[in-house]
């Protein structure tokens, strides 16, 4: 007979006390500058492809797919490997690799050698660096803070991450309008260098992985992480929901820039501003997530977040030129609000619920399906865009996204107020 799982909401931590933690401040600063740069590139790379290289709708969608493809072929072994090593050096190395890749874009442009193929290589390489960084980061944060500080730290990190969805695209559009999209990519390279510098200055000495790490085969360690996710009813349903919703989210986002530039005939500066405003709900969601989880319960908050992530997406295809751009902003704000709330609660739950020796493998096992659907969704959206036009592709992908919250009702969440704090 198994003991019942303990339940509780997130523990409230003092924000002021958390920001007096020097090492967390450095980690947070590095995250912030890198996130702003990455979200500049998310708009700048498609703008470079469309405005500089005259890429097709399908080529732009493939560019998005390339950035996420490494989760499919490298995610599982990276997760097992990260559980064997210290994580901070991995994160620093990933930052430096990403900086070099993005710096190659303006260098190639200056030499007249820039091609769509070059952009695809950069997107693929930076995506691989991201696999290493994000997997190591998820395992590193709980070693830097006490368990009761992790939910608040996740909320702070996610708040700045979602704020970067507003600031990054807006800056990218403005810079592209003034001096060209290639310059925005060059600035992203600098943000990764700043992130690496911040991580390098963290003074906490990370403990070596436990003695058993590395004594079994990589394949067995990968299998252990997969089994834990597949057998756990909470992680399993959250993984499936994340994968399904990412199909819709990535699908419409992969062709959104093409639609706004070519169909709605909007200038590059306004495109970045609109995409940034559509992400504003994420800033609010990250700030409210911990408070909502305490008041409603963590399980109920995830159901609420799922409801916001789905049906409001149906407003996005109504967008067009002039006043109709408001539909994109309203729909995007509601969707980003739900995504932010869900990500904060889910991330804190995974970090505190999963045994730490398995955390890297469990994280990447969930990401394998969550992020692994993204390149497939981008390719699907590109194919639909080629057949039906970008507007038709956006309608199809948002209709799918609107249905995904039903998945959460298939698991144990609907019967609980709070998520458990440990496996039963």
ABEGO torsion letter per residue (X at the ends): XBBBBBBBBBBBBBAAAAAABAAAAAAAAAAAAAAAAAAAAAAAAAAAAAAAAGBBAAAAAAAAAAAAAAAAAAAAAAAAAAAABBAAAAAAAAAAAAAAAAAAAAAAAAAGABBAAAAAAAAAAAAAAAAAAAAAAAAAAAAABBAAAAAAAAAAAAAAAAAAAAAAAAAAAAAAAAAEAAAAAAAAAAAAAAAAAAAAABABBBBBBBAABGABBAAAAAAAAAAAAAABAAAAAAAAAAAAAAAAAAAAAAAAAAAAAAAAGBBAAAAAAAAAAAAAAAAAAAAAAAAAAAAAEAAAAAAAAAAAABAAAAAAAABBBEAAAAAAAAAAAAAAAAAAAAAAAAAAAAAAABBAAAAAAAAAAAAAAAAAAAAAAAAAAAAAAAAAEAAAAAAAAAAAAAAAAAAAAABAAAABABBBABBX
